[in-house]
Amino acid sequence: MGKTIAEKVLSSHSGSDCRPGDIVIADVDFCMSQDGTSSMMMRELRSMGFVSPKTKRGMAMVIDHNSPCPSADVSVIHKAIRSFADSHSIPLHDVGEGVCHQVVLEQGKVLPGDLVIGADSHTCTYGALNACSTGLGSADVAAAAYTGKLWFKVPETMVLRVDGDFGLMIGAKDLILTIIGKLTADGATYKSLEFKGAAIDSMCMDGRMTVANMAVEMGAKFCPFEFDSTTAKWFSERGIHAEHGLSCDPDARVESEMDFCTDDIVPMVARPHSVDNVCPASELADVLVDQVFIGTCTNGRLGDLEAAARILKGRTVKRGMRLIIAPASRAILLDAIEAGIMHQLIKSGAVVVSPGCGPCVGTHAGVPSDDETVLSTANRNFKGRMGNNKGVNIFLSSPETAAATAIRGTITDPREVM
């Protein structure tokens, strides 16, 4: 019997013929921590007499959640991270370089067929590059950095087939919000999700990263996309050698399959305070919005910024509305400047903050006031997520819906303004 991508990766990395439910000790290719999770990891590694990472391609540390530093207390943590990275020869991506899940990929640290872990729940993003990646606790990442190995339970695989063509102003974020609404927040707990179908084949890498990023919002362990020409082109354009990858065998046993058609998908929004509380944007036209945020590891890439700028061209942000933009990385910011995208966004009234997580985590710039309403392109809308739990309502959407909402001041189906 054939194997799924998750079974192939865990088999090759453990030297065993593993099947769902098996417990394996597997070699880890790469691991990562960010400034919100590094303190515990560093403490654990020091207690074990850590010298250097044993993972195949080492590890990275990223300062992105509190970037630039918002307080004296946090500056102590940042100083400790810089010192630890320097003393152990660990690459550090410092303030302004961008979100961990973007800069790690840009640096070529994740390759097709890899097994990767990170001390951040949205490490599943790397599945877009044909890898099995997952977010774990700081102690688990420390164990992998120290030994180069970690234990895994081999997950069952769910296949989600998506066919059809995406309509005007409809994209990857609308697709994944639709799927999360169908499966619910725990509908794929500890599963490996594999996306297939014509719509997935035609999806750009930015879109695939958006989908893989939010797999954890259904509880998924992995979300590996099959290797194809889009994957190969993405690596080639960055001078990274990756000509081959993995795909699911035709005779592999999967736990379940679901079919979706993009013809049935419309611009979607997740309502407070759960990511699976979704509905069409058109049903929320009476919801007044105080702040719109476009960015994060979900939708802060060049294609996302370009989509927003296209809608905002020749228009301005509604008076009284705050539109905050956080590019996912410095490289994306530079590309957006060169392409004129940033000029258009700023001319329309947007405020651009340093590349990084920005307002998403709620520790510095962009914290909303009491009882305000925010529309964000982030991946989570839990109460208090953006730093204020006093009546703040956070809605989630695509960059297109966010840009249209910034123009009108109420949640808006982007097709209405284009």
C-alpha positions as CSV (number, residue, x, y, z in Angstrom):
1,M,0.0,0.0,0.0
2,G,1.2,3.5,-0.9
3,K,1.9,6.4,1.5
4,T,0.7,9.9,2.1
5,I,3.1,12.8,2.3
6,A,3.2,12.7,6.1
7,E,3.8,9.0,6.1
8,K,6.7,9.4,3.6
9,V,8.3,12.2,5.5
10,L,8.1,10.5,8.9
11,S,9.2,7.2,7.4
12,S,12.3,8.6,5.8
13,H,13.2,10.7,8.8
14,S,12.8,7.8,11.3
15,G,14.2,5.0,9.1
16,S,11.0,3.0,9.6
17,D,8.0,1.9,7.6
18,C,5.5,3.9,9.6
19,R,1.7,4.1,9.4
20,P,-0.9,6.3,11.1
21,G,-0.9,5.8,14.9
22,D,2.8,4.7,15.1
23,I,5.1,6.6,17.4
24,V,8.5,7.3,15.8
25,I,11.7,9.1,16.7
26,A,12.5,11.2,13.7
27,D,15.4,13.4,12.6
28,V,14.5,17.1,12.4
29,D,15.8,19.1,9.5
30,F,15.3,22.6,11.0
31,C,13.8,24.4,14.0
32,M,12.9,27.9,14.9
33,S,11.9,30.1,17.9
34,Q,10.6,33.7,18.1
35,D,11.0,36.3,20.7
36,G,7.8,35.3,22.5
37,T,8.9,31.7,22.9
38,S,12.6,31.8,23.1
39,S,13.1,32.5,26.8
40,M,11.9,29.0,27.9
41,M,13.8,27.4,25.1
42,M,17.0,29.1,26.0
43,R,16.6,28.1,29.7
44,E,16.1,24.5,28.8
45,L,19.1,24.4,26.5
46,R,21.3,26.0,29.0
47,S,20.3,23.4,31.6
48,M,21.4,20.7,29.2
49,G,24.8,22.2,28.4
50,F,23.8,23.1,24.9
51,V,26.6,24.0,22.5
52,S,25.1,24.1,19.0
53,P,22.0,22.8,17.2
54,K,22.1,19.2,16.0
55,T,19.2,19.6,13.5
56,K,20.3,19.0,9.9
57,R,20.2,22.6,8.8
58,G,20.5,24.2,12.2
59,M,18.0,26.6,13.6
60,A,17.1,30.3,13.6
61,M,15.8,32.8,16.2
62,V,13.6,35.6,15.1
63,I,12.6,38.9,16.9
64,D,9.2,39.7,15.2
65,H,6.3,39.6,17.8
66,N,7.6,42.7,19.7
67,S,9.4,44.5,16.9
68,P,10.6,47.2,17.4
69,C,10.8,46.6,21.2
70,P,7.8,48.2,23.0
71,S,9.1,48.3,26.6
72,A,12.1,48.2,28.9
73,D,11.1,44.7,30.1
74,V,10.9,43.3,26.6
75,S,14.3,44.8,25.8
76,V,15.8,42.6,28.4
77,I,14.4,39.5,26.6
78,H,15.6,40.8,23.2
79,K,19.1,41.4,24.6
80,A,19.2,37.9,26.0
81,I,18.1,36.4,22.7
82,R,20.9,38.3,20.8
83,S,23.5,37.2,23.3
84,F,22.4,33.5,23.2
85,A,22.2,33.5,19.3
86,D,25.7,35.1,19.1
87,S,27.3,32.7,21.7
88,H,25.9,29.6,20.0
89,S,26.4,30.8,16.3
90,I,22.7,30.7,15.7
91,P,21.4,32.9,12.8
92,L,19.3,35.7,14.3
93,H,16.7,37.7,12.4
94,D,16.5,40.9,14.3
95,V,14.0,43.8,14.5
96,G,12.6,44.8,11.1
97,E,13.6,41.7,9.2
98,G,10.0,40.3,9.3
99,V,7.7,37.6,10.6
100,C,9.5,34.3,11.4
101,H,7.4,32.3,9.0
102,Q,8.3,34.6,6.1
103,V,12.0,35.2,6.7
104,V,12.7,31.5,7.4
105,L,11.3,30.6,4.0
106,E,13.1,33.4,2.2
107,Q,16.4,32.2,3.7
108,G,15.9,28.7,2.1
109,K,16.0,26.9,5.4
110,V,13.0,24.7,4.5
111,L,13.1,22.3,1.5
112,P,10.6,19.9,-0.1
113,G,10.3,16.7,2.0
114,D,11.6,18.3,5.2
115,L,10.5,17.8,8.7
116,V,10.5,21.1,10.5
117,I,9.3,22.4,13.9
118,G,9.0,25.8,15.4
119,A,8.0,27.4,18.7
120,D,5.1,29.1,17.1
121,S,1.7,27.5,16.2
122,H,1.7,28.8,12.6
123,T,4.9,26.9,11.7
124,C,2.5,24.8,9.6
125,T,2.8,27.5,6.9
126,Y,5.9,25.8,5.6
127,G,3.7,23.0,4.3
128,A,3.2,25.1,1.2
129,L,6.7,24.2,0.2
130,N,6.0,20.4,0.3
131,A,7.3,20.1,3.9
132,C,5.8,18.6,7.0
133,S,6.1,21.4,9.6
134,T,4.4,22.0,12.9
135,G,4.3,24.3,15.9
136,L,5.4,22.9,19.2
137,G,6.2,24.1,22.7
138,S,9.5,25.7,23.6
139,A,10.7,22.6,25.5
140,D,10.1,20.4,22.5
141,V,12.0,22.7,20.2
142,A,14.8,22.7,22.8
143,A,14.9,18.9,22.8
144,A,15.1,18.9,19.0
145,A,17.8,21.5,18.9
146,Y,19.8,19.6,21.5
147,T,19.5,16.1,20.0
148,G,18.5,16.7,16.4
149,K,15.5,14.3,16.9
150,L,12.0,14.4,18.3
151,W,9.1,11.9,18.7
152,F,6.0,12.1,16.6
153,K,2.8,10.2,16.4
154,V,2.1,9.5,12.7
155,P,-1.1,11.4,11.8
156,E,-4.0,10.3,9.7
157,T,-4.4,12.2,6.5
158,M,-7.5,14.1,5.3
159,V,-7.6,15.0,1.6
160,L,-9.4,18.3,0.7
161,R,-10.1,18.5,-3.0
162,V,-10.7,22.0,-4.4
163,D,-11.8,22.4,-8.1
164,G,-13.0,25.3,-10.2
165,D,-11.7,28.8,-10.9
166,F,-11.5,31.6,-8.4
167,G,-13.8,34.5,-9.2
168,L,-13.2,38.2,-9.1
169,M,-12.0,39.4,-5.7
170,I,-12.0,35.8,-4.3
171,G,-8.9,34.0,-3.2
172,A,-7.0,31.8,-0.8
173,K,-8.2,33.5,2.4
174,D,-11.9,33.1,1.4
175,L,-11.2,29.5,0.6
176,I,-9.6,28.6,3.9
177,L,-12.3,30.5,5.9
178,T,-14.9,28.6,4.0
179,I,-13.2,25.3,4.8
180,I,-12.7,26.2,8.5
181,G,-16.4,27.1,8.8
182,K,-17.3,23.7,7.4
183,L,-14.8,21.5,9.4
184,T,-14.9,23.7,12.6
185,A,-12.0,24.7,14.8
186,D,-11.3,21.1,15.9
187,G,-12.4,19.3,12.8
188,A,-8.9,18.2,11.8
189,T,-7.2,17.8,15.2
190,Y,-3.8,16.0,14.8
191,K,-4.5,15.3,11.1
192,S,-2.3,15.9,8.1
193,L,-4.2,17.9,5.5
194,E,-3.4,17.4,1.8
195,F,-5.0,19.8,-0.7
196,K,-5.6,18.7,-4.2
197,G,-7.6,19.7,-7.3
198,A,-7.5,22.2,-10.2
199,A,-8.0,25.2,-8.0
200,I,-5.0,24.2,-5.9
201,D,-2.9,23.5,-8.9
202,S,-3.5,27.1,-10.2
203,M,-2.9,28.7,-6.8
204,C,0.2,30.9,-6.4
205,M,2.7,30.2,-3.6
206,D,1.4,33.2,-1.6
207,G,-2.0,31.7,-1.6
208,R,-0.8,28.3,-0.6
209,M,1.1,29.8,2.3
210,T,-2.2,31.5,3.4
211,V,-4.0,28.1,3.3
212,A,-1.3,26.2,5.1
213,N,-0.9,28.9,7.7
214,M,-4.5,28.5,8.8
215,A,-4.5,24.7,8.9
216,V,-3.8,24.8,12.6
217,E,-7.0,26.8,13.1
218,M,-8.7,23.4,12.4
219,G,-6.3,21.6,14.7
220,A,-4.2,20.1,12.0
221,K,-0.6,18.8,12.7
222,F,0.8,19.1,9.1
223,C,-0.5,20.7,5.9
224,P,2.0,19.5,3.1
225,F,1.1,20.6,-0.4
226,E,2.3,18.4,-3.2
227,F,5.5,19.3,-5.1
228,D,4.7,20.7,-8.5
229,S,5.9,23.3,-11.1
230,T,4.8,26.2,-8.8
231,T,6.9,24.8,-6.0
232,A,9.9,24.4,-8.2
233,K,9.6,27.9,-9.7
234,W,9.4,29.5,-6.2
235,F,12.7,27.9,-5.2
236,S,14.3,28.5,-8.6
237,E,13.5,32.3,-8.4
238,R,15.4,32.4,-5.1
239,G,18.4,30.5,-6.4
240,I,17.6,27.5,-4.2
241,H,18.1,24.0,-5.7
242,A,14.9,22.0,-5.3
243,E,13.9,20.0,-8.4
244,H,12.1,17.1,-6.7
245,G,9.6,16.6,-3.9
246,L,6.9,14.4,-2.6
247,S,3.3,13.6,-3.5
248,C,0.7,11.3,-2.1
249,D,0.7,7.8,-3.7
250,P,-2.5,7.0,-5.6
251,D,-3.1,3.9,-3.5
252,A,-2.4,5.5,-0.1
253,R,-5.0,5.1,2.6
254,V,-6.5,8.3,3.8
255,E,-8.9,8.8,6.6
256,S,-11.4,11.0,4.7
257,E,-11.9,13.1,1.6
258,M,-13.9,16.3,1.1
259,D,-14.8,18.2,-2.1
260,F,-15.0,22.0,-2.5
261,C,-15.7,24.1,-5.5
262,T,-14.5,27.6,-5.9
263,D,-17.7,28.4,-7.8
264,D,-19.5,28.3,-4.5
265,I,-17.1,30.5,-2.6
266,V,-17.7,34.2,-2.0
267,P,-15.8,36.8,0.1
268,M,-15.9,35.4,3.6
269,V,-15.4,36.9,7.1
270,A,-14.8,35.2,10.5
271,R,-16.9,36.9,13.2
272,P,-15.8,37.3,16.8
273,H,-14.5,35.4,18.7
274,S,-13.8,32.2,16.8
275,V,-12.2,31.5,13.5
276,D,-14.9,29.0,12.5
277,N,-17.7,31.5,13.1
278,V,-17.8,32.5,9.4
279,C,-20.3,34.1,7.0
280,P,-20.3,36.0,3.7
281,A,-19.0,39.5,3.9
282,S,-22.2,40.7,2.3
283,E,-24.1,39.7,5.4
284,L,-22.2,42.1,7.6
285,A,-22.7,45.3,5.6
286,D,-24.1,47.1,8.7
287,V,-21.0,46.5,10.9
288,L,-19.1,49.7,11.5
289,V,-15.3,49.2,11.6
290,D,-12.8,51.4,13.5
291,Q,-9.5,49.8,12.4
292,V,-8.4,47.7,9.5
293,F,-5.1,45.7,9.6
294,I,-3.5,44.1,6.6
295,G,-0.4,42.0,7.3
296,T,0.7,39.0,9.5
297,C,2.1,35.6,8.5
298,T,-1.2,34.9,6.9
299,N,-1.6,37.9,4.5
300,G,1.4,40.2,4.6
301,R,3.0,39.0,1.4
302,L,3.6,41.0,-1.8
303,G,0.5,39.6,-3.5
304,D,-1.7,40.6,-0.5
305,L,-0.4,44.1,-0.5
306,E,-0.8,44.4,-4.2
307,A,-4.4,43.2,-4.0
308,A,-5.2,45.9,-1.4
309,A,-3.4,48.6,-3.4
310,R,-5.4,47.7,-6.5
311,I,-8.7,48.3,-4.7
312,L,-7.4,51.5,-3.0
313,K,-6.0,53.0,-6.1
314,G,-7.7,56.4,-6.7
315,R,-9.6,56.1,-3.4
316,T,-9.0,57.1,0.1
317,V,-9.5,55.5,3.5
318,K,-12.7,56.7,5.1
319,R,-12.3,59.6,7.5
320,G,-12.1,58.3,11.0
321,M,-10.9,54.9,9.9
322,R,-7.4,53.6,10.7
323,L,-5.7,51.4,8.0
324,I,-2.5,49.8,9.3
325,I,-0.2,47.8,7.0
326,A,2.6,45.5,8.2
327,P,4.7,43.8,5.5
328,A,5.7,40.2,6.3
329,S,9.3,40.9,5.7
330,R,11.9,43.6,4.7
331,A,12.3,41.9,1.3
332,I,8.5,42.2,0.7
333,L,8.6,45.9,1.8
334,L,11.4,46.7,-0.6
335,D,9.6,44.9,-3.4
336,A,6.4,46.7,-2.6
337,I,8.2,50.1,-2.7
338,E,9.9,49.3,-6.0
339,A,6.6,48.2,-7.5
340,G,4.8,51.4,-6.3
341,I,2.5,49.5,-4.1
342,M,3.6,51.2,-0.9
343,H,3.2,54.6,-2.6
344,Q,-0.4,53.8,-3.4
345,L,-1.2,52.5,0.0
346,I,0.2,55.5,1.8
347,K,-1.3,57.9,-0.6
348,S,-4.7,56.3,0.2
349,G,-4.2,57.0,3.9
350,A,-2.6,53.8,5.2
351,V,-0.1,53.8,8.0
352,V,2.9,51.4,7.4
353,V,4.6,49.8,10.4
354,S,7.9,47.9,10.6
355,P,7.9,44.4,8.9
356,G,6.9,41.9,11.5
357,C,3.8,40.7,13.3
358,G,2.6,44.2,13.9
359,P,-0.8,44.6,15.7
360,C,-1.7,40.9,15.4
361,V,-0.3,39.8,18.8
362,G,-1.3,43.0,20.6
363,T,1.9,43.9,22.4
364,H,2.6,47.3,20.8
365,A,1.5,49.4,17.8
366,G,-2.1,49.2,16.8
367,V,-3.8,48.1,20.0
368,P,-7.5,49.0,19.6
369,S,-9.5,51.0,22.2
370,D,-12.3,49.7,24.4
371,D,-15.4,48.5,22.5
372,E,-13.9,49.1,19.0
373,T,-14.3,46.9,16.0
374,V,-11.3,45.7,13.9
375,L,-11.2,43.9,10.6
376,S,-7.9,42.0,10.2
377,T,-6.2,39.7,7.7
378,A,-4.7,37.7,10.6
379,N,-5.4,34.1,11.5
380,R,-7.0,34.5,14.9
381,N,-9.8,36.7,16.4
382,F,-10.0,35.4,19.9
383,K,-11.0,37.8,22.6
384,G,-8.1,40.0,23.6
385,R,-6.0,38.8,20.7
386,M,-4.9,42.3,19.6
387,G,-4.1,43.5,23.2
388,N,-7.5,44.6,24.5
389,N,-10.3,42.3,25.7
390,K,-12.6,45.2,26.8
391,G,-15.4,44.7,24.3
392,V,-13.1,44.7,21.2
393,N,-14.6,42.7,18.3
394,I,-12.1,41.3,15.8
395,F,-13.3,40.1,12.4
396,L,-11.0,38.2,9.9
397,S,-11.0,38.6,6.1
398,S,-9.0,38.6,2.9
399,P,-6.8,41.7,2.0
400,E,-9.4,42.5,-0.7
401,T,-12.3,42.6,1.8
402,A,-10.1,44.6,4.2
403,A,-9.2,47.2,1.6
404,A,-12.8,47.6,0.6
405,T,-13.9,48.0,4.2
406,A,-11.2,50.7,4.8
407,I,-12.8,52.7,2.0
408,R,-16.4,52.4,3.1
409,G,-16.0,52.2,6.9
410,T,-18.3,49.1,7.1
411,I,-17.5,45.5,6.3
412,T,-17.7,45.4,2.5
413,D,-17.8,42.7,-0.1
414,P,-14.9,43.9,-2.3
415,R,-16.8,43.1,-5.5
416,E,-19.1,46.0,-4.6
417,V,-16.2,48.6,-5.0
418,M,-14.5,47.1,-8.0
